[in-house]
Amino acid sequence: MHGRAAVVGLGESTYYRPGRSPHSALQLAATAIRAAVADAGLVMADIDGLVTWHTPLDTSLRSANLASWLGFGNLRFAANPTSGGGNLSAAAVGLADAAVTAGYANNVVVYRSLNQGEKRYGRSLDEEVVSDENAYRTPFGLGAPAAFNAVLSTKYMHDHGVRQDALAEIALASYAHAQNNPRAIMYGKPLTREQYHASRWIAEPFHLYDCCQESDGACAMVVTSSERAADAPQHPAFIQASANGMVPDGGLWGFNDGAFPSGRYRPVGEELWQRAGVRPTDIDVAQFYENFTGTTMMAIADLGFCEPGELNDFLADGRLRAPDGGLPINTSGGNLAEAYIHGLQLVNEAVRQVRNESVNQVPHVELSLSVAGPGTPPGSTVLFSRSRP
Amino acid sequence: MKSQRYLPDALPVPEVNDVNRAFFTSGEIRIQTCQACGSVQHPPLELCCTCGGFAFDYIAGQSSGTVCSYTIVHHPTHSALADAVPYNVVIVELDQPPGVRVIGNLVGGIENRAEIGQRVVAGWTTPIEREGQAPVQLLQWHPI
């Protein structure tokens, strides 16, 4: 067991529909980071580490600029996890954990800020020619993440007999939880099973409600040592373990990896459980990145919560619902119904569950998991505990 | 077998380079094979993932295969696709070399649909011109 670092501060901006934020990506980042630092009982000059990530499709705030503009102390650690997008949120926290545990920095901010009015996700770029992996996808109309993950999910569902209703369960859980969350963009917009099945297709097997939102907003957290966390005003969320990665050939292009079709990160689960000294059945609540419900389905099986052939039953009968399902997931509404801050807002919710502050609080949470990816490997996981390991 | 491109011509085409030229411009299934160790890999790269070699041949693969997965895209994510939806995208596992999966479109299927396990044969678009590179011919699969 690990647990030498902990999350002690959380912050977030208001979440907006894409392009609706009155604030720039920088202003959103500043709002979230200031709130997280204050929540940690710290001042900006106490911050000496910064972890975030960007994609070529969004606004890039350089770490050096941001640290100076926000008034950090000496910047002793700055890093980005790589490569991909929403697969990296837990990896970002893992990187901050590693820095604090190694003594490279004392108080590390992890943040993500998106303003889709500045740069837009979810579309192909308007180019005459495309290179690298896109050369094998875009010319055939496989131009955006929904379609990439759709072909992966079609094969997975075919091979393991997973029904559409299993995907519906994931979407319905997120929407049900969002109805108790005033921060959620889909607050006040409940979803029924009938509406789910009647909704338009995006890329089969994904209906509209299988696909995450695009959002404007930012969220942030502060990671510090478990010793310093003892003096923090909030109950710490101790980082019991983090694991990330993929199978050896998970990075091959064009669905030519040996693990196809899967999330390609079965070994990440094995490593997480070994490192943490717990099993999937010990987990009280989990936040699973859902860029699309199909990838969440694969993550649940890859990490060992059930076998792929058991997904229809495992996801049914309210198991995914707070407060008393066997594995409540995405208790703030997730990417589907709260907001899509590239999945980092799911890590904030995992911490809130440890702090007993969720709008869909699961009783007596000791172990709270956050899972990023799969879809684009490498995926990542971070497991928080309420007790110091 | 040559046919009109299944998707609109305004959709981007591959940028041709030294390692993908055979696959994208020959109008045949040409699969990269390492001269040093004989390993087959697709998509082609500048590096053999098995032995690290830098030198390759591009051997003829069999033009038949089986649909191993697909999607039907209903939401256009590129301006050129606005009037093309719904359309299919298939992943085909070639009969030879074994295990090689290639992405393409299925032409002439029923209502643009596809099925896992469906047997298909390769065809090609008529050459597509883009300034500064050799004309590209893209794979288009036909039901057998």
HADDOCK unambig.tbl for C-alpha pairs under 7 A between the chains (distance, minus, plus):
assign (segid A and resid 123 and name CA) (segid B and resid 77 and name CA) 4.72 0.50 0.50
assign (segid A and resid 123 and name CA) (segid B and resid 78 and name CA) 6.23 0.50 0.50
assign (segid A and resid 124 and name CA) (segid B and resid 77 and name CA) 5.88 0.50 0.50
assign (segid A and resid 124 and name CA) (segid B and resid 78 and name CA) 5.45 0.50 0.50
assign (segid A and resid 127 and name CA) (segid B and resid 12 and name CA) 6.07 0.50 0.50
assign (segid A and resid 128 and name CA) (segid B and resid 12 and name CA) 4.81 0.50 0.50
assign (segid A and resid 128 and name CA) (segid B and resid 13 and name CA) 6.70 0.50 0.50
assign (segid A and resid 129 and name CA) (segid B and resid 12 and name CA) 4.91 0.50 0.50
assign (segid A and resid 129 and name CA) (segid B and resid 13 and name CA) 4.89 0.50 0.50
assign (segid A and resid 129 and name CA) (segid B and resid 14 and name CA) 5.35 0.50 0.50
assign (segid A and resid 129 and name CA) (segid B and resid 15 and name CA) 5.11 0.50 0.50
assign (segid A and resid 130 and name CA) (segid B and resid 12 and name CA) 6.31 0.50 0.50
assign (segid A and resid 130 and name CA) (segid B and resid 13 and name CA) 6.20 0.50 0.50
assign (segid A and resid 130 and name CA) (segid B and resid 14 and name CA) 5.03 0.50 0.50
assign (segid A and resid 130 and name CA) (segid B and resid 15 and name CA) 5.39 0.50 0.50
assign (segid A and resid 131 and name CA) (segid B and resid 14 and name CA) 6.02 0.50 0.50
assign (segid A and resid 131 and name CA) (segid B and resid 15 and name CA) 5.26 0.50 0.50
assign (segid A and resid 135 and name CA) (segid B and resid 13 and name CA) 6.96 0.50 0.50
assign (segid A and resid 135 and name CA) (segid B and resid 14 and name CA) 4.43 0.50 0.50
assign (segid A and resid 135 and name CA) (segid B and resid 15 and name CA) 6.67 0.50 0.50
assign (segid A and resid 136 and name CA) (segid B and resid 103 and name CA) 6.68 0.50 0.50
assign (segid A and resid 137 and name CA) (segid B and resid 103 and name CA) 6.84 0.50 0.50
assign (segid A and resid 138 and name CA) (segid B and resid 12 and name CA) 6.85 0.50 0.50
assign (segid A and resid 139 and name CA) (segid B and resid 11 and name CA) 6.05 0.50 0.50
assign (segid A and resid 139 and name CA) (segid B and resid 12 and name CA) 5.41 0.50 0.50
assign (segid A and resid 139 and name CA) (segid B and resid 13 and name CA) 5.13 0.50 0.50
assign (segid A and resid 139 and name CA) (segid B and resid 14 and name CA) 6.78 0.50 0.50
assign (segid A and resid 140 and name CA) (segid B and resid 89 and name CA) 6.59 0.50 0.50
assign (segid A and resid 140 and name CA) (segid B and resid 104 and name CA) 5.67 0.50 0.50
assign (segid A and resid 140 and name CA) (segid B and resid 105 and name CA) 6.29 0.50 0.50
assign (segid A and resid 141 and name CA) (segid B and resid 89 and name CA) 6.80 0.50 0.50
assign (segid A and resid 142 and name CA) (segid B and resid 89 and name CA) 6.83 0.50 0.50
assign (segid A and resid 143 and name CA) (segid B and resid 77 and name CA) 6.56 0.50 0.50
assign (segid A and resid 144 and name CA) (segid B and resid 77 and name CA) 6.64 0.50 0.50
assign (segid A and resid 147 and name CA) (segid B and resid 71 and name CA) 6.96 0.50 0.50
assign (segid A and resid 147 and name CA) (segid B and resid 73 and name CA) 6.91 0.50 0.50
assign (segid A and resid 150 and name CA) (segid B and resid 71 and name CA) 5.99 0.50 0.50
assign (segid A and resid 151 and name CA) (segid B and resid 69 and name CA) 5.82 0.50 0.50
assign (segid A and resid 151 and name CA) (segid B and resid 70 and name CA) 5.09 0.50 0.50
assign (segid A and resid 151 and name CA) (segid B and resid 71 and name CA) 5.27 0.50 0.50
assign (segid A and resid 154 and name CA) (segid B and resid 69 and name CA) 6.24 0.50 0.50
assign (segid A and resid 154 and name CA) (segid B and resid 70 and name CA) 6.62 0.50 0.50
assign (segid A and resid 154 and name CA) (segid B and resid 71 and name CA) 6.98 0.50 0.50
assign (segid A and resid 155 and name CA) (segid B and resid 68 and name CA) 6.97 0.50 0.50
assign (segid A and resid 155 and name CA) (segid B and resid 69 and name CA) 5.16 0.50 0.50
assign (segid A and resid 201 and name CA) (segid B and resid 74 and name CA) 5.92 0.50 0.50
assign (segid A and resid 202 and name CA) (segid B and resid 73 and name CA) 6.22 0.50 0.50
assign (segid A and resid 202 and name CA) (segid B and resid 74 and name CA) 5.09 0.50 0.50
assign (segid A and resid 202 and name CA) (segid B and resid 75 and name CA) 4.88 0.50 0.50
assign (segid A and resid 203 and name CA) (segid B and resid 71 and name CA) 6.13 0.50 0.50
assign (segid A and resid 203 and name CA) (segid B and resid 72 and name CA) 5.51 0.50 0.50
assign (segid A and resid 203 and name CA) (segid B and resid 73 and name CA) 4.19 0.50 0.50
assign (segid A and resid 203 and name CA) (segid B and resid 74 and name CA) 5.61 0.50 0.50
assign (segid A and resid 203 and name CA) (segid B and resid 75 and name CA) 6.72 0.50 0.50
assign (segid A and resid 204 and name CA) (segid B and resid 71 and name CA) 5.34 0.50 0.50
assign (segid A and resid 204 and name CA) (segid B and resid 72 and name CA) 5.30 0.50 0.50
assign (segid A and resid 204 and name CA) (segid B and resid 73 and name CA) 6.50 0.50 0.50
assign (segid A and resid 253 and name CA) (segid B and resid 43 and name CA) 6.46 0.50 0.50
assign (segid A and resid 254 and name CA) (segid B and resid 43 and name CA) 6.85 0.50 0.50
assign (segid A and resid 254 and name CA) (segid B and resid 102 and name CA) 6.95 0.50 0.50
assign (segid A and resid 255 and name CA) (segid B and resid 101 and name CA) 6.82 0.50 0.50
assign (segid A and resid 256 and name CA) (segid B and resid 100 and name CA) 6.74 0.50 0.50
assign (segid A and resid 256 and name CA) (segid B and resid 101 and name CA) 5.89 0.50 0.50
